[in-house]
Amino acid sequence: IGYGHTDDVHEGELLSQAAADSLLQSDFERLESQVLKVLLRQPTQGQFDAMVCLSYNIGFYAFKKSTLLKLFNEGDMIGAAEEFLKWVKVSGKDCAGLARRREAERKLFLS
């Protein structure tokens, strides 16, 4: 619902623009805190923003278990950046929209 909020959502539920914005803000604040807890090194702002954005889309649990996080924590920034490009499938098929999003996150990560 809103911008992709999934907790405690009921079929047919509608939100005002203000409520959707508020949910997005609280979801990102929660994710920012969770992502910070699993980083073993200090990210740049671009790296942090890209990882939070990815986490919002794939879920924190998937991010926490990802090779991207492992490589970042090991200091392999190029390897970590390339991992963004692997998260482009929907139901096992490549999705052009996700590919564009992942490329944008990769570029942000490397900025």
Backbone as XML, in Angstrom:
<?xml version="1.0"?>
<chain id="A" units="angstrom">
  <residue number="1" name="ILE">
    <atom name="N" x="0.853" y="-1.176" z="0.000"/>
    <atom name="CA" x="0.000" y="0.000" z="0.000"/>
    <atom name="C" x="0.895" y="1.235" z="0.000"/>
  </residue>
  <residue number="2" name="GLY">
    <atom name="N" x="0.415" y="2.332" z="-0.481"/>
    <atom name="CA" x="1.246" y="3.537" z="-0.536"/>
    <atom name="C" x="2.368" y="3.346" z="-1.536"/>
  </residue>
  <residue number="3" name="TYR">
    <atom name="N" x="3.598" y="3.393" z="-1.038"/>
    <atom name="CA" x="4.787" y="3.247" z="-1.892"/>
    <atom name="C" x="5.417" y="1.865" z="-1.771"/>
  </residue>
  <residue number="4" name="GLY">
    <atom name="N" x="4.657" y="0.888" z="-1.305"/>
    <atom name="CA" x="5.189" y="-0.462" z="-1.191"/>
    <atom name="C" x="5.202" y="-0.979" z="0.233"/>
  </residue>
  <residue number="5" name="HIS">
    <atom name="N" x="4.494" y="-0.304" z="1.132"/>
    <atom name="CA" x="4.401" y="-0.759" z="2.526"/>
    <atom name="C" x="3.645" y="-2.076" z="2.549"/>
  </residue>
  <residue number="6" name="THR">
    <atom name="N" x="4.147" y="-3.068" z="3.302"/>
    <atom name="CA" x="3.532" y="-4.390" z="3.298"/>
    <atom name="C" x="3.082" y="-4.877" z="4.670"/>
  </residue>
  <residue number="7" name="ASP">
    <atom name="N" x="3.478" y="-4.218" z="5.750"/>
    <atom name="CA" x="3.106" y="-4.674" z="7.094"/>
    <atom name="C" x="1.683" y="-4.246" z="7.429"/>
  </residue>
  <residue number="8" name="ASP">
    <atom name="N" x="0.903" y="-5.182" z="7.959"/>
    <atom name="CA" x="-0.452" y="-4.900" z="8.431"/>
    <atom name="C" x="-1.300" y="-4.200" z="7.367"/>
  </residue>
  <residue number="9" name="VAL">
    <atom name="N" x="-1.285" y="-4.766" z="6.163"/>
    <atom name="CA" x="-2.053" y="-4.222" z="5.041"/>
    <atom name="C" x="-3.237" y="-5.147" z="4.781"/>
  </residue>
  <residue number="10" name="HIS">
    <atom name="N" x="-4.376" y="-4.553" z="4.498"/>
    <atom name="CA" x="-5.585" y="-5.328" z="4.252"/>
    <atom name="C" x="-6.107" y="-5.038" z="2.845"/>
  </residue>
  <residue number="11" name="GLU">
    <atom name="N" x="-6.607" y="-6.066" z="2.194"/>
    <atom name="CA" x="-7.126" y="-5.918" z="0.834"/>
    <atom name="C" x="-8.169" y="-4.812" z="0.780"/>
  </residue>
  <residue number="12" name="GLY">
    <atom name="N" x="-8.042" y="-3.962" z="-0.213"/>
    <atom name="CA" x="-8.979" y="-2.872" z="-0.413"/>
    <atom name="C" x="-8.693" y="-1.631" z="0.416"/>
  </residue>
  <residue number="13" name="GLU">
    <atom name="N" x="-7.665" y="-1.691" z="1.254"/>
    <atom name="CA" x="-7.326" y="-0.546" z="2.094"/>
    <atom name="C" x="-6.816" y="0.615" z="1.242"/>
  </residue>
  <residue number="14" name="LEU">
    <atom name="N" x="-7.247" y="1.806" z="1.556"/>
    <atom name="CA" x="-6.830" y="3.000" z="0.843"/>
    <atom name="C" x="-6.146" y="3.952" z="1.809"/>
  </residue>
  <residue number="15" name="LEU">
    <atom name="N" x="-5.240" y="4.759" z="1.279"/>
    <atom name="CA" x="-4.514" y="5.737" z="2.091"/>
    <atom name="C" x="-4.593" y="7.107" z="1.444"/>
  </residue>
  <residue number="16" name="SER">
    <atom name="N" x="-4.538" y="8.109" z="2.278"/>
    <atom name="CA" x="-4.372" y="9.466" z="1.764"/>
    <atom name="C" x="-2.911" y="9.635" z="1.360"/>
  </residue>
  <residue number="17" name="GLN">
    <atom name="N" x="-2.623" y="10.666" z="0.587"/>
    <atom name="CA" x="-1.237" y="10.963" z="0.211"/>
    <atom name="C" x="-0.389" y="11.186" z="1.460"/>
  </residue>
  <residue number="18" name="ALA">
    <atom name="N" x="-0.916" y="11.911" z="2.433"/>
    <atom name="CA" x="-0.174" y="12.193" z="3.667"/>
    <atom name="C" x="0.127" y="10.903" z="4.436"/>
  </residue>
  <residue number="19" name="ALA">
    <atom name="N" x="-0.837" y="9.997" z="4.500"/>
    <atom name="CA" x="-0.619" y="8.729" z="5.202"/>
    <atom name="C" x="0.413" y="7.876" z="4.468"/>
  </residue>
  <residue number="20" name="ALA">
    <atom name="N" x="0.360" y="7.847" z="3.141"/>
    <atom name="CA" x="1.343" y="7.091" z="2.353"/>
    <atom name="C" x="2.747" y="7.664" z="2.568"/>
  </residue>
  <residue number="21" name="ASP">
    <atom name="N" x="2.860" y="8.980" z="2.561"/>
    <atom name="CA" x="4.156" y="9.629" z="2.803"/>
    <atom name="C" x="4.685" y="9.298" z="4.191"/>
  </residue>
  <residue number="22" name="SER">
    <atom name="N" x="3.797" y="9.303" z="5.179"/>
    <atom name="CA" x="4.185" y="8.998" z="6.554"/>
    <atom name="C" x="4.676" y="7.557" z="6.691"/>
  </residue>
  <residue number="23" name="LEU">
    <atom name="N" x="3.971" y="6.622" z="6.055"/>
    <atom name="CA" x="4.399" y="5.218" z="6.078"/>
    <atom name="C" x="5.761" y="5.046" z="5.414"/>
  </residue>
  <residue number="24" name="LEU">
    <atom name="N" x="5.954" y="5.713" z="4.286"/>
    <atom name="CA" x="7.238" y="5.625" z="3.596"/>
    <atom name="C" x="8.357" y="6.130" z="4.501"/>
  </residue>
  <residue number="25" name="GLN">
    <atom name="N" x="8.136" y="7.255" z="5.144"/>
    <atom name="CA" x="9.139" y="7.826" z="6.047"/>
    <atom name="C" x="9.457" y="6.858" z="7.184"/>
  </residue>
  <residue number="26" name="SER">
    <atom name="N" x="8.446" y="6.294" z="7.811"/>
    <atom name="CA" x="8.701" y="5.382" z="8.934"/>
    <atom name="C" x="9.360" y="4.088" z="8.462"/>
  </residue>
  <residue number="27" name="ASP">
    <atom name="N" x="8.973" y="3.590" z="7.283"/>
    <atom name="CA" x="9.613" y="2.391" z="6.732"/>
    <atom name="C" x="11.100" y="2.642" z="6.485"/>
  </residue>
  <residue number="28" name="PHE">
    <atom name="N" x="11.423" y="3.803" z="5.917"/>
    <atom name="CA" x="12.828" y="4.097" z="5.641"/>
    <atom name="C" x="13.618" y="4.326" z="6.920"/>
  </residue>
  <residue number="29" name="GLU">
    <atom name="N" x="13.033" y="4.943" z="7.912"/>
    <atom name="CA" x="13.742" y="5.133" z="9.187"/>
    <atom name="C" x="14.070" y="3.785" z="9.817"/>
  </residue>
  <residue number="30" name="ARG">
    <atom name="N" x="13.121" y="2.846" z="9.780"/>
    <atom name="CA" x="13.355" y="1.504" z="10.307"/>
    <atom name="C" x="14.461" y="0.804" z="9.518"/>
  </residue>
  <residue number="31" name="LEU">
    <atom name="N" x="14.378" y="0.879" z="8.192"/>
    <atom name="CA" x="15.385" y="0.224" z="7.353"/>
    <atom name="C" x="16.768" y="0.835" z="7.547"/>
  </residue>
  <residue number="32" name="GLU">
    <atom name="N" x="16.848" y="2.150" z="7.657"/>
    <atom name="CA" x="18.142" y="2.802" z="7.877"/>
    <atom name="C" x="18.790" y="2.265" z="9.132"/>
  </residue>
  <residue number="33" name="SER">
    <atom name="N" x="18.017" y="2.128" z="10.198"/>
    <atom name="CA" x="18.534" y="1.603" z="11.458"/>
    <atom name="C" x="18.987" y="0.150" z="11.305"/>
  </residue>
  <residue number="34" name="GLN">
    <atom name="N" x="18.186" y="-0.655" z="10.633"/>
    <atom name="CA" x="18.535" y="-2.065" z="10.433"/>
    <atom name="C" x="19.800" y="-2.212" z="9.588"/>
  </residue>
  <residue number="35" name="VAL">
    <atom name="N" x="19.895" y="-1.457" z="8.512"/>
    <atom name="CA" x="21.066" y="-1.547" z="7.637"/>
    <atom name="C" x="22.319" y="-1.136" z="8.395"/>
  </residue>
  <residue number="36" name="LEU">
    <atom name="N" x="22.247" y="-0.053" z="9.142"/>
    <atom name="CA" x="23.417" y="0.388" z="9.922"/>
    <atom name="C" x="23.924" y="-0.699" z="10.855"/>
  </residue>
  <residue number="37" name="LYS">
    <atom name="N" x="23.029" y="-1.476" z="11.420"/>
    <atom name="CA" x="23.417" y="-2.511" z="12.384"/>
    <atom name="C" x="24.199" y="-3.658" z="11.761"/>
  </residue>
  <residue number="38" name="VAL">
    <atom name="N" x="24.066" y="-3.878" z="10.451"/>
    <atom name="CA" x="24.765" y="-5.006" z="9.820"/>
    <atom name="C" x="25.997" y="-4.574" z="9.024"/>
  </residue>
  <residue number="39" name="LEU">
    <atom name="N" x="26.271" y="-3.272" z="8.970"/>
    <atom name="CA" x="27.462" y="-2.788" z="8.270"/>
    <atom name="C" x="28.656" y="-2.832" z="9.207"/>
  </residue>
  <residue number="40" name="LEU">
    <atom name="N" x="29.725" y="-3.427" z="8.733"/>
    <atom name="CA" x="30.947" y="-3.539" z="9.536"/>
    <atom name="C" x="31.965" y="-2.468" z="9.201"/>
  </residue>
  <residue number="41" name="ARG">
    <atom name="N" x="31.637" y="-1.628" z="8.240"/>
    <atom name="CA" x="32.502" y="-0.511" z="7.870"/>
    <atom name="C" x="31.636" y="0.697" z="7.581"/>
  </residue>
  <residue number="42" name="GLN">
    <atom name="N" x="32.261" y="1.862" z="7.618"/>
    <atom name="CA" x="31.530" y="3.111" z="7.397"/>
    <atom name="C" x="31.246" y="3.300" z="5.904"/>
  </residue>
  <residue number="43" name="PRO">
    <atom name="N" x="29.970" y="3.394" z="5.520"/>
    <atom name="CA" x="29.657" y="3.612" z="4.108"/>
    <atom name="C" x="29.715" y="5.098" z="3.766"/>
  </residue>
  <residue number="44" name="THR">
    <atom name="N" x="29.892" y="5.386" z="2.492"/>
    <atom name="CA" x="29.672" y="6.745" z="2.021"/>
    <atom name="C" x="28.155" y="6.972" z="2.032"/>
  </residue>
  <residue number="45" name="GLN">
    <atom name="N" x="27.741" y="8.211" z="1.876"/>
    <atom name="CA" x="26.298" y="8.473" z="1.840"/>
    <atom name="C" x="25.650" y="7.758" z="0.658"/>
  </residue>
  <residue number="46" name="GLY">
    <atom name="N" x="26.325" y="7.760" z="-0.494"/>
    <atom name="CA" x="25.781" y="7.076" z="-1.664"/>
    <atom name="C" x="25.663" y="5.573" z="-1.454"/>
  </residue>
  <residue number="47" name="GLN">
    <atom name="N" x="26.667" y="4.971" z="-0.834"/>
    <atom name="CA" x="26.615" y="3.532" z="-0.553"/>
    <atom name="C" x="25.457" y="3.212" z="0.380"/>
  </residue>
  <residue number="48" name="PHE">
    <atom name="N" x="25.338" y="3.998" z="1.433"/>
    <atom name="CA" x="24.275" y="3.773" z="2.408"/>
    <atom name="C" x="22.901" y="3.931" z="1.765"/>
  </residue>
  <residue number="49" name="ASP">
    <atom name="N" x="22.715" y="5.012" z="1.022"/>
    <atom name="CA" x="21.420" y="5.257" z="0.383"/>
    <atom name="C" x="21.060" y="4.142" z="-0.588"/>
  </residue>
  <residue number="50" name="ALA">
    <atom name="N" x="22.029" y="3.681" z="-1.357"/>
    <atom name="CA" x="21.772" y="2.605" z="-2.322"/>
    <atom name="C" x="21.403" y="1.306" z="-1.608"/>
  </residue>
  <residue number="51" name="MET">
    <atom name="N" x="22.084" y="0.995" z="-0.524"/>
    <atom name="CA" x="21.790" y="-0.242" z="0.209"/>
    <atom name="C" x="20.430" y="-0.172" z="0.899"/>
  </residue>
  <residue number="52" name="VAL">
    <atom name="N" x="20.059" y="0.985" z="1.424"/>
    <atom name="CA" x="18.734" y="1.132" z="2.031"/>
    <atom name="C" x="17.645" y="1.009" z="0.969"/>
  </residue>
  <residue number="53" name="CYS">
    <atom name="N" x="17.860" y="1.624" z="-0.173"/>
    <atom name="CA" x="16.893" y="1.542" z="-1.272"/>
    <atom name="C" x="16.701" y="0.088" z="-1.711"/>
  </residue>
  <residue number="54" name="LEU">
    <atom name="N" x="17.789" y="-0.632" z="-1.890"/>
    <atom name="CA" x="17.711" y="-2.039" z="-2.259"/>
    <atom name="C" x="16.961" y="-2.828" z="-1.189"/>
  </residue>
  <residue number="55" name="SER">
    <atom name="N" x="17.292" y="-2.579" z="0.071"/>
    <atom name="CA" x="16.640" y="-3.282" z="1.178"/>
    <atom name="C" x="15.138" y="-3.060" z="1.185"/>
  </residue>
  <residue number="56" name="TYR">
    <atom name="N" x="14.724" y="-1.850" z="0.848"/>
    <atom name="CA" x="13.294" y="-1.547" z="0.796"/>
    <atom name="C" x="12.608" y="-2.399" z="-0.259"/>
  </residue>
  <residue number="57" name="ASN">
    <atom name="N" x="13.291" y="-2.630" z="-1.359"/>
    <atom name="CA" x="12.699" y="-3.375" z="-2.463"/>
    <atom name="C" x="12.752" y="-4.887" z="-2.262"/>
  </residue>
  <residue number="58" name="ILE">
    <atom name="N" x="13.864" y="-5.418" z="-1.776"/>
    <atom name="CA" x="14.016" y="-6.877" z="-1.655"/>
    <atom name="C" x="13.694" y="-7.398" z="-0.258"/>
  </residue>
  <residue number="59" name="GLY">
    <atom name="N" x="13.575" y="-6.507" z="0.705"/>
    <atom name="CA" x="13.338" y="-6.904" z="2.092"/>
    <atom name="C" x="14.649" y="-6.957" z="2.852"/>
  </residue>
  <residue number="60" name="PHE">
    <atom name="N" x="14.599" y="-6.560" z="4.113"/>
    <atom name="CA" x="15.824" y="-6.510" z="4.905"/>
    <atom name="C" x="16.444" y="-7.893" z="5.083"/>
  </residue>
  <residue number="61" name="TYR">
    <atom name="N" x="15.619" y="-8.913" z="5.291"/>
    <atom name="CA" x="16.168" y="-10.253" z="5.495"/>
    <atom name="C" x="17.007" y="-10.689" z="4.299"/>
  </residue>
  <residue number="62" name="ALA">
    <atom name="N" x="16.513" y="-10.461" z="3.087"/>
    <atom name="CA" x="17.275" y="-10.831" z="1.881"/>
    <atom name="C" x="18.562" y="-10.013" z="1.809"/>
  </residue>
  <residue number="63" name="PHE">
    <atom name="N" x="18.483" y="-8.719" z="2.137"/>
    <atom name="CA" x="19.684" y="-7.890" z="2.122"/>
    <atom name="C" x="20.698" y="-8.389" z="3.140"/>
  </residue>
  <residue number="64" name="LYS">
    <atom name="N" x="20.237" y="-8.716" z="4.322"/>
    <atom name="CA" x="21.118" y="-9.178" z="5.409"/>
    <atom name="C" x="21.870" y="-10.445" z="5.006"/>
  </residue>
  <residue number="65" name="LYS">
    <atom name="N" x="21.262" y="-11.274" z="4.193"/>
    <atom name="CA" x="21.871" y="-12.536" z="3.754"/>
    <atom name="C" x="22.604" y="-12.406" z="2.417"/>
  </residue>
  <residue number="66" name="SER">
    <atom name="N" x="22.637" y="-11.209" z="1.847"/>
    <atom name="CA" x="23.145" y="-11.039" z="0.485"/>
    <atom name="C" x="24.664" y="-11.057" z="0.374"/>
  </residue>
  <residue number="67" name="THR">
    <atom name="N" x="25.112" y="-11.472" z="-0.791"/>
    <atom name="CA" x="26.530" y="-11.390" z="-1.137"/>
    <atom name="C" x="26.966" y="-9.939" z="-1.215"/>
  </residue>
  <residue number="68" name="LEU">
    <atom name="N" x="26.073" y="-9.056" z="-1.614"/>
    <atom name="CA" x="26.382" y="-7.632" z="-1.673"/>
    <atom name="C" x="26.854" y="-7.139" z="-0.303"/>
  </residue>
  <residue number="69" name="LEU">
    <atom name="N" x="26.113" y="-7.445" z="0.747"/>
    <atom name="CA" x="26.497" y="-7.035" z="2.103"/>
    <atom name="C" x="27.815" y="-7.687" z="2.507"/>
  </residue>
  <residue number="70" name="LYS">
    <atom name="N" x="27.968" y="-8.958" z="2.209"/>
    <atom name="CA" x="29.200" y="-9.676" z="2.551"/>
    <atom name="C" x="30.408" y="-8.996" z="1.901"/>
  </residue>
  <residue number="71" name="LEU">
    <atom name="N" x="30.304" y="-8.693" z="0.618"/>
    <atom name="CA" x="31.416" y="-8.061" z="-0.089"/>
    <atom name="C" x="31.685" y="-6.652" z="0.438"/>
  </residue>
  <residue number="72" name="PHE">
    <atom name="N" x="30.631" y="-5.893" z="0.719"/>
    <atom name="CA" x="30.819" y="-4.566" z="1.294"/>
    <atom name="C" x="31.578" y="-4.674" z="2.616"/>
  </residue>
  <residue number="73" name="ASN">
    <atom name="N" x="31.135" y="-5.562" z="3.476"/>
    <atom name="CA" x="31.776" y="-5.704" z="4.784"/>
    <atom name="C" x="33.218" y="-6.191" z="4.678"/>
  </residue>
  <residue number="74" name="GLU">
    <atom name="N" x="33.543" y="-6.887" z="3.601"/>
    <atom name="CA" x="34.918" y="-7.332" z="3.357"/>
    <atom name="C" x="35.766" y="-6.244" z="2.704"/>
  </residue>
  <residue number="75" name="GLY">
    <atom name="N" x="35.145" y="-5.146" z="2.290"/>
    <atom name="CA" x="35.874" y="-4.047" z="1.672"/>
    <atom name="C" x="35.955" y="-4.099" z="0.164"/>
  </residue>
  <residue number="76" name="ASP">
    <atom name="N" x="35.230" y="-5.026" z="-0.455"/>
    <atom name="CA" x="35.233" y="-5.156" z="-1.918"/>
    <atom name="C" x="34.091" y="-4.315" z="-2.492"/>
  </residue>
  <residue number="77" name="MET">
    <atom name="N" x="34.341" y="-3.033" z="-2.681"/>
    <atom name="CA" x="33.281" y="-2.125" z="-3.120"/>
    <atom name="C" x="32.868" y="-2.361" z="-4.564"/>
  </residue>
  <residue number="78" name="ILE">
    <atom name="N" x="33.808" y="-2.709" z="-5.423"/>
    <atom name="CA" x="33.467" y="-2.986" z="-6.823"/>
    <atom name="C" x="32.620" y="-4.253" z="-6.909"/>
  </residue>
  <residue number="79" name="GLY">
    <atom name="N" x="33.037" y="-5.281" z="-6.200"/>
    <atom name="CA" x="32.250" y="-6.519" z="-6.173"/>
    <atom name="C" x="30.863" y="-6.293" z="-5.613"/>
  </residue>
  <residue number="80" name="ALA">
    <atom name="N" x="30.774" y="-5.520" z="-4.537"/>
    <atom name="CA" x="29.474" y="-5.211" z="-3.939"/>
    <atom name="C" x="28.602" y="-4.452" z="-4.928"/>
  </residue>
  <residue number="81" name="ALA">
    <atom name="N" x="29.187" y="-3.480" z="-5.615"/>
    <atom name="CA" x="28.425" y="-2.689" z="-6.587"/>
    <atom name="C" x="27.848" y="-3.576" z="-7.686"/>
  </residue>
  <residue number="82" name="GLU">
    <atom name="N" x="28.618" y="-4.536" z="-8.141"/>
    <atom name="CA" x="28.140" y="-5.422" z="-9.211"/>
    <atom name="C" x="26.987" y="-6.304" z="-8.746"/>
  </residue>
  <residue number="83" name="GLU">
    <atom name="N" x="26.901" y="-6.563" z="-7.456"/>
    <atom name="CA" x="25.825" y="-7.402" z="-6.929"/>
    <atom name="C" x="24.445" y="-6.766" z="-7.099"/>
  </residue>
  <residue number="84" name="PHE">
    <atom name="N" x="24.381" y="-5.441" z="-7.147"/>
    <atom name="CA" x="23.082" y="-4.788" z="-7.358"/>
    <atom name="C" x="22.422" y="-5.316" z="-8.622"/>
  </residue>
  <residue number="85" name="LEU">
    <atom name="N" x="23.237" y="-5.579" z="-9.644"/>
    <atom name="CA" x="22.711" y="-5.960" z="-10.957"/>
    <atom name="C" x="22.134" y="-7.371" z="-10.990"/>
  </residue>
  <residue number="86" name="LYS">
    <atom name="N" x="22.298" y="-8.117" z="-9.911"/>
    <atom name="CA" x="21.768" y="-9.480" z="-9.849"/>
    <atom name="C" x="20.319" y="-9.522" z="-9.354"/>
  </residue>
  <residue number="87" name="TRP">
    <atom name="N" x="19.830" y="-8.432" z="-8.797"/>
    <atom name="CA" x="18.494" y="-8.392" z="-8.206"/>
    <atom name="C" x="17.489" y="-7.794" z="-9.198"/>
  </residue>
  <residue number="88" name="VAL">
    <atom name="N" x="17.318" y="-8.459" z="-10.354"/>
    <atom name="CA" x="16.494" y="-7.909" z="-11.437"/>
    <atom name="C" x="15.390" y="-8.854" z="-11.904"/>
  </residue>
  <residue number="89" name="LYS">
    <atom name="N" x="15.131" y="-9.906" z="-11.166"/>
    <atom name="CA" x="14.164" y="-10.906" z="-11.621"/>
    <atom name="C" x="12.846" y="-10.804" z="-10.861"/>
  </residue>
  <residue number="90" name="VAL">
    <atom name="N" x="11.773" y="-11.076" z="-11.601"/>
    <atom name="CA" x="10.439" y="-11.213" z="-11.032"/>
    <atom name="C" x="9.919" y="-12.561" z="-11.508"/>
  </residue>
  <residue number="91" name="SER">
    <atom name="N" x="9.597" y="-13.423" z="-10.568"/>
    <atom name="CA" x="9.123" y="-14.775" z="-10.906"/>
    <atom name="C" x="10.109" y="-15.477" z="-11.835"/>
  </residue>
  <residue number="92" name="GLY">
    <atom name="N" x="11.403" y="-15.287" z="-11.593"/>
    <atom name="CA" x="12.442" y="-15.961" z="-12.356"/>
    <atom name="C" x="12.784" y="-15.349" z="-13.696"/>
  </residue>
  <residue number="93" name="LYS">
    <atom name="N" x="12.119" y="-14.251" z="-14.057"/>
    <atom name="CA" x="12.366" y="-13.619" z="-15.359"/>
    <atom name="C" x="12.918" y="-12.212" z="-15.158"/>
  </residue>
  <residue number="94" name="ASP">
    <atom name="N" x="13.859" y="-11.835" z="-16.027"/>
    <atom name="CA" x="14.424" y="-10.489" z="-15.969"/>
    <atom name="C" x="13.330" y="-9.447" z="-16.148"/>
  </residue>
  <residue number="95" name="CYS">
    <atom name="N" x="13.441" y="-8.380" z="-15.377"/>
    <atom name="CA" x="12.478" y="-7.279" z="-15.435"/>
    <atom name="C" x="13.233" y="-6.001" z="-15.790"/>
  </residue>
  <residue number="96" name="ALA">
    <atom name="N" x="12.881" y="-5.390" z="-16.902"/>
    <atom name="CA" x="13.586" y="-4.195" z="-17.368"/>
    <atom name="C" x="13.505" y="-3.055" z="-16.356"/>
  </residue>
  <residue number="97" name="GLY">
    <atom name="N" x="12.367" y="-2.902" z="-15.714"/>
    <atom name="CA" x="12.224" y="-1.844" z="-14.715"/>
    <atom name="C" x="13.155" y="-2.044" z="-13.536"/>
  </residue>
  <residue number="98" name="LEU">
    <atom name="N" x="13.263" y="-3.286" z="-13.070"/>
    <atom name="CA" x="14.199" y="-3.572" z="-11.971"/>
    <atom name="C" x="15.636" y="-3.413" z="-12.419"/>
  </residue>
  <residue number="99" name="ALA">
    <atom name="N" x="15.929" y="-3.766" z="-13.638"/>
    <atom name="CA" x="17.290" y="-3.597" z="-14.154"/>
    <atom name="C" x="17.677" y="-2.117" z="-14.147"/>
  </residue>
  <residue number="100" name="ARG">
    <atom name="N" x="16.761" y="-1.249" z="-14.557"/>
    <atom name="CA" x="17.033" y="0.203" z="-14.517"/>
    <atom name="C" x="17.228" y="0.684" z="-13.079"/>
  </residue>
  <residue number="101" name="ARG">
    <atom name="N" x="16.382" y="0.205" z="-12.186"/>
    <atom name="CA" x="16.479" y="0.603" z="-10.779"/>
    <atom name="C" x="17.809" y="0.142" z="-10.182"/>
  </residue>
  <residue number="102" name="ARG">
    <atom name="N" x="18.182" y="-1.104" z="-10.463"/>
    <atom name="CA" x="19.437" y="-1.634" z="-9.911"/>
    <atom name="C" x="20.650" y="-0.896" z="-10.469"/>
  </residue>
  <residue number="103" name="GLU">
    <atom name="N" x="20.603" y="-0.537" z="-11.738"/>
    <atom name="CA" x="21.709" y="0.228" z="-12.330"/>
    <atom name="C" x="21.815" y="1.597" z="-11.658"/>
  </residue>
  <residue number="104" name="ALA">
    <atom name="N" x="20.685" y="2.226" z="-11.396"/>
    <atom name="CA" x="20.697" y="3.526" z="-10.713"/>
    <atom name="C" x="21.252" y="3.381" z="-9.297"/>
  </residue>
  <residue number="105" name="GLU">
    <atom name="N" x="20.878" y="2.318" z="-8.599"/>
    <atom name="CA" x="21.401" y="2.082" z="-7.245"/>
    <atom name="C" x="22.900" y="1.796" z="-7.296"/>
  </residue>
  <residue number="106" name="ARG">
    <atom name="N" x="23.324" y="1.033" z="-8.289"/>
    <atom name="CA" x="24.753" y="0.738" z="-8.461"/>
    <atom name="C" x="25.539" y="2.020" z="-8.654"/>
  </residue>
  <residue number="107" name="LYS">
    <atom name="N" x="25.044" y="2.900" z="-9.521"/>
    <atom name="CA" x="25.719" y="4.177" z="-9.771"/>
    <atom name="C" x="25.756" y="5.029" z="-8.508"/>
  </residue>
  <residue number="108" name="LEU">
    <atom name="N" x="24.668" y="5.049" z="-7.762"/>
    <atom name="CA" x="24.632" y="5.784" z="-6.500"/>
    <atom name="C" x="25.655" y="5.214" z="-5.522"/>
  </residue>
  <residue number="109" name="PHE">
    <atom name="N" x="25.718" y="3.898" z="-5.444"/>
    <atom name="CA" x="26.664" y="3.211" z="-4.558"/>
    <atom name="C" x="28.103" y="3.608" z="-4.887"/>
  </residue>
  <residue number="110" name="LEU">
    <atom name="N" x="28.400" y="3.742" z="-6.168"/>
    <atom name="CA" x="29.761" y="4.067" z="-6.611"/>
    <atom name="C" x="30.063" y="5.556" z="-6.613"/>
  </residue>
  <residue number="111" name="SER">
    <atom name="N" x="29.070" y="6.394" z="-6.356"/>
    <atom name="CA" x="29.276" y="7.854" z="-6.417"/>
    <atom name="C" x="30.048" y="8.377" z="-5.202"/>
  </residue>
</chain>
